[in-house]
Amino acid sequence: MTAQVKVNLRGLNQLMRSEPVQAIVDAEGRRIAAAAGPDFEYKPLPHRWMARGFVQPANARGAREQARNAVLERAIS
């Protein structure tokens, strides 16, 4: 016997863009930016359907460091 699951997309979208979820995303983004160093910054950018944010180089030095040493990838772990 197989069970059928019906996904409530409105509820899921509401949950994924809620304040608690955005707070978790923001905290992790700030942690990654701090681990990457002073030349990186976190920018929260909530989407219509989900909480999100980006860690990016804050200046040319950060961009060079990312290109040469993949700093952001190392900061994730």
ABEGO torsion letter per residue (X at the ends): XBBBBBBBAAAAAAAAABAAAAAAAAAAAAAAAAAAEAABBBBBBBBAABBBBBBBBABAAAAAAAAAAGAAAAAAX
